[in-house]
């Protein structure tokens, strides 16, 4: 439930539009999602060995620390807390509020309690939508401080509900949404023929063989982000029963099931909507457009309910798991020591509070475009930047399997990665290729992620210095 619940947010209902604009056809859209699936499942299988070998709170932070050095573990934990986990929590919280606005019009990003206070190209504001997001973060942080049982109950209920809802969307799309005209166009002669393409960079589109390869790589920004957070279960390993067996099993089953649902959801879009309607769905809300086609006038409301359920469960999983990484860093004296403490409910309450407070703060800053006089969200920019850094840490973590096999050949490994060394090597190769293409063709949204990671270096030095003084 943690694996699936953390993975399924709102991305699957949205990102296929932008992917479709880059790829230009239904066949290549499904190929891109299949690449995402292979990357995700091979990554999860690889993490299974590390999880069974080191079933301790902190997960990926611990793996990087043990395979390479405390510095690499800290840089991952720093990036996780600063952007990856908290930025995602903020984004999902505002996503929940936006769709709540379908039923409660007063909840809107333009309905201000405190009007934007501009500072150059940025601003601070508090809208009713931002307030709802903050209150939701506070609520879920509080419930998780009450004990693992509370977080588990919420996670199980909402993950079960949203998986059923996603499955329902697929069934409705395939049965009631079947559009003979769309099926002929999307699965006929145009299945492999890109059309109406958005350039990846000036002069490069999916119309050429190399351009198509680059488009598949660049489109992974959306699909990999939609399938991300599967590693969150590793953060909670210290609280899982029989973790040496159950963590690898949950990684394999959780990622496999979600990726299957994601592929089927895209098939449902393709049998319901002509491809241009997928590419140019209003506000990129492909799932909403599909339901509107099936249930005219009611589709938007139905989709809003599904996404609210999905985002609520996703936020709970992110909040529950992410704080365990802060706890592990504090245990190693590389974070505020108060975070290394358990409350009466035996959960890291202070780590949860720190994570929740920073996530709530990230809801407030806005970007400002003077040309169009419109406001964006800072966390959206940060999340665009961080996918490259997240890929780097995934590559390093999987590479840690090879390093630990060499450094600790006699260590107990209840689960050894299936297909070693081919499976982890394929993951490293695939992720490295995608990262390289992003660096070449999307540098403005790639190198800032590495800058965020590097900012952690002086912070690490300060914590290490405080250890020396102690």
N, C-alpha and C positions, 0 to 999 in steps of 0.2 A: 504493500500500500504506500509506503514511503517512496519507493522507486517510481511507481506509476503516478502517484499523486503529485510528486515534485515535477515530473516531466510534463504532464498535461496541464497547460495553462490556457492562454488564449491564442498562442501562436498558430496552432494547426488550423484555426478558423480564419486566419488572416494572411499568413506569409506566402501562400501559393499564388497570390495575385502578383506580387513583385517577382517571384521566381518565374511565373509565366511570361512576364514582360521580357525577362532576359532570355528565356529558352525558346519561346515562340510556338511550342506545340505540346500536345498532351503526352506523346510518347517520351519526349525528353524531360517533361515535368516528372513523370513517374520514375524515370531513370535517376533523376536528381534525388528524389526521395528514397530510392533504393540505395543509392550511395550513402545517404545519411543513415539509413538502417544498418548497412554493413559496417559503417564506421562506429556507430553506437554499440552494436552488439559485440563486435570484436574488441572494442574498448572495455566494455563491461566484463567480458570473459577474461580479459587480461587483468583487470582490477581484482577479479575473484581470487587469483593466486595471492596477491598482496594482502587482501582482506583476510584470507584464511591463515596466512602466515603471521599477521600482526593485527589481531582483532581487538584494537584499542580505540578509545575515544579520540577523535581527531582525523581518522581516516587518511585522506590524501596528504594532509599536512605531515602525518607520521611517516607515510611511505617515502616522501621526498626527503625528509630529515634522515631517515635510516639509509636510504640508497645513495644519497649524495652528501648533504651536510645540513646542519641546522639553518644555515642561511637560505637555502632553497626552500626548505619547509616554511620558514618565516615569510619569504617573499610571496609564496602562494597564499598563506593565511592572511597576510596583509591585503593582498589584492581581493581575496574573497570577502573580507570584512568591508573594505573600502568601497567596492563596486559590485563584484560578481553577485554575491548573495543579497546584500542590502539594496543595491540598485534594482535587482529583479523583484525583490519584495515591494519596493516603492512603485515600480511599473505595474505590477500585477494588482496592487491596491488601487491605483488610479484607474486601471482597466475595469475593476469591479465597480467603481463609482460611476464611470461613464455609462455602463450598461444599466446600473440602477436608475440613471437619469431617464431611461426610456419609460419608466413607470412613475418616477418622481421628477418632473421637469425642473424643480428647484435645485436639484443636484446637477451642477454644471460647472465646467472649468472656466466659464465666463461669468458666473454668478459670484461676485467677489464679496467676501466678508472683510478682507483687507485688500484694497486695490494694489496692483503691482507697483512696487517701488523700484524704479530702474536704476541700475548701476552699470553704465556703459552698455555693452551688448547683453547684459543679464538683468534679472529682476527677481525680487522676492514677492510672493503673493500668498494669500490664503483664500481659495475659492471654496464653495460648498463641496465640490468634488474632492479637492485636496483634503478638506476636513474629514470627509467620510473615509478616505484612504488612511489617514492618520489614526482615526478612531478604530478602524479595523485592525491596523498593526498593533495598537495598544491592547485591544481585546484578545487577539491571538497570542500576543506575548504573555499577557496575564494568565490565560488558560494554560499555557505551557509551563509557567512557573508553578502551577498547582500540582504538577506531577506528571509523569510520563503517561499515566492512565488516561488523563484528560486529553492530552495531545493525541494519543493513540485512538481514542474513541472518535474524535473529530476527523482524524485522518481516514479511518476506516469507513465512516459514514459517507463523507464527501467524495472520497476516491471511488467507492463503489457506485455512488450516484452518478458521478460524472463519466465514468467508464460506460455505465449503462446508457447515459444520455448520448455519448459519442457513438456508441453502437446503434442506438436508435436513429441518429442522424444518418448513419450509413445505410441502415435498412430502409428508411423512408426515402432516401435519395435513390437507392437502387430499384425499389419497387414502385413507389408513387411518383418519383421525380423522373422516371425514364422518359427521355425526350428523343424520339427517333431522329429528328433533324440534328440535334447536338451529337448523338452517337455516331451518325454517318459522317459528320464533319470531323469530330475529334478522333474517331477510331478508323476512319477511312484513309483516303489518299493523303490527308494532311497530318496523319499521326506522327510521322517523322520529319515533316517539312516545316521548319521554323518560319513564322510570319509575324508581321507587326512587332518588330524587335526594338527593345531599348538598348542603345549601345552600352557596352561594358566600359569602354573608354573611347575617345574620339577615333572614329574609323574602324573600330573592332566590334563586331556583333556575332551572334551565333549562326550567321549565314555561311561562315567558313568553318572548316574542320577544326582549326586551332581556336577560332572564336567560340565554337560550340563547347570545346573542352574547357576554355576559360569561363564560359557562362555557367557551366555545371559547377565549377569550383566556386565562383563568386556567389552563386545562388545558395551555397551551403551556409552562408551567413545567417539566412533566415531559418532554414530547416534544421541546422545543427542547434541553433538557439532554442527552437521549439522543442527539440528532443534532449536538451541539456538538463542538468541537475540530477541525472541518474546516479551520479557518484555520491549523492547526499546520504545514502544509507550507510556509507562507510564512516561518516562522522559519528554515527550513533552506535558503532560496533560494541562499545563498552556496555551497552544496555540491552543488547540483543541476546536472546537465549540461544545457546549453542552456535555462536557466531561463526566458528570455523566451517560449519556446514551451511547455515542459513544465509549468511551474507553473500557468498558466491551464488547460491541458488536464487536468492531474491534479485540479484543483478541480472542473471540470465533470463529468468522468467518475466521480470518486470519490463526490461527493455524489449524483449522479444514481443510481448503482448502489445505494448504501446506502439511499436513500429508497425506491427500488422494493422492496428487500428488506423494509424496515420496513412498507410498506403491505401487502405480501403476507403477512407474518407476522401482522398483525392480521386479515386475511381468514381465515387458518388458525385463529386463535383463535375467530373467529365461527362457523366451520362445525363446530368441535369441541365448544365449550362453550355452554350456554345463557347469555344475557347476565348473569343474576344471579351465575353462577359466575365470570364474568370480574370483575364488580364486587367480589366478596367472596372472591376466591382467597386461601387461607391465606398470610399474610405478603405479600400482593400478588403472589405468584409465579405469574403467569398462565401462562407457558410451562410451568412445572412441572406445574400443574394440567392443562394440555392433554395433556402426555405421560403423566401418570398415567392420564388417561381412555383413552388409546390403548394404553399398556403398563402395566396395573395392577401395582403393586408394584415396577416397575423404572423408572418415569418420573422419579422424583426423582434417582436415581443417574445416569441418562442426561443429565438437564438439568444436574446438578452438573458433569459432565465438560465439557459444552458451555460453561458459564459460566466455568469455570476456564481453558479455552483462550482464550475471548474476553477475559477480564480480563487475562490475562498479555500478550497481544499489544497490548491497549489501553494498559497501563502502559508498555510499551517505547516505543510511539509518543509518548506524553506526555513521558516522560523525555528521549528523544532530541531532540524539537523544542523543549521549553520552555527548556532551557539556552541555546539560541541567542539568545533574547530578553535574558537576563541578560548574555550576551557583548556584544550590541550596545549595551546601556545602559552597560556598563563601557567600551566603546570611546569613548563620548561623555562619559566621566568622570562619569556619573550613577549609578554603582554601584561596588562595591569593585573597585579596579583589578586585583586578582589574577584576577578573572573574565575580564579581557580578556587571556587568554594561551592559547596552544595547546600541547598536550603533543607528545611525539614522534610520536604517532599522528595529529597534525594535527586534534585535536578540542578544544573548550573544557573541559578536564577540571575546572578549578576551578569553573566555572559549573555543571557537572553535579554536583559534590560539594555545592555550596551548596544547589542545588535539592533534591538527594536528602536532605540532612541536615534541611532544613526540612520536607519531606514526611514523613520518618520521625518527626520530633517531633510533627507534627499527628495521628499515630496515637494518641498517648498520652493527651491530655486527654479527659475525659469530662464530660458533663452529668449532673446528679443531680436526680431528681424526688422530693422528700421525701414527697409524697402517696402515690405508688405504690412508692416505694423502689426505683426502677429507674434504670439508667444508660443514657445515650445517648452519642453521639459529637459532639464539638465541631465536627469538620469537616462533619458533616451540616447543622448549623445554619448554618455559614459558607456552604456551597454553596447552601442555600435563599436566603440573603441576596444572593448574588452574581449570580444570574441577571439581576436588574434592572440591575446595573452592567455586566454583559457586554453586555446589549442596548444600553445607552447607548453603549458603545464601538463596537459594530457600527454603530449609526446614524451616529456621528461619522466612522467610517472610510469608510463609503459616501458620506457627504456630502463627504468629502475628494476624491472623484472630480470633483465639480462645482467645488470650490475650485481644484484643480490644473489643470483645463481652463482656468480663468480666469487663474490665476497663471502657468502655464507652457504656453501654447498650442502652442509649437513643440517641446516635449519629445518624444522618441521614444516612441511607444506601439505596440509590435509587435502588441498585441492591444487593441482598443477594445471596451468592454463592449457586448454584443449588446443592441439595443433602447434604446440611450441616447437621450434621458434617461428614458424611461418605466420601464425595468427597475429602475435604482437608485432612482428616485423612489418606485416601488411598494414596494420594500423598506423605505425610510425611513418611509413612511406606515404600513405594516403593523406594523413594530417599534414605532413611536411609539404607535400605538393600543393594542397589547398592553401596553406599559410604562405607559401612562396607566391602563388598567383594573387592572393590578396595584397601582399606587399607591393607587387608590381603594378597591379591595376586599380587597387583601392587604397593607396598609401595614406590618404587623409583620414581614413577610418581605421587604420591599422597601427601605424607607428605611435599614435598617442597612447595605445594600450600598453606598449612597452615602456613608455615614459611613466605611466602610473605604477608599473612594477618597479622601475628603477628608483622612484621616490621612496620606496621602502628601504633602500640601502642605508640612508642616514638614520632612519627610525630604528632599524636593526642595530646599528652601531650604538645608539643611545640606550637601548635595552641591554645590550651586552656590557656597556660601560656601567650601568646601574648594578648588574650582577657582580662585576668586579669590585665595586665599592661596598656591596653588601658582604 
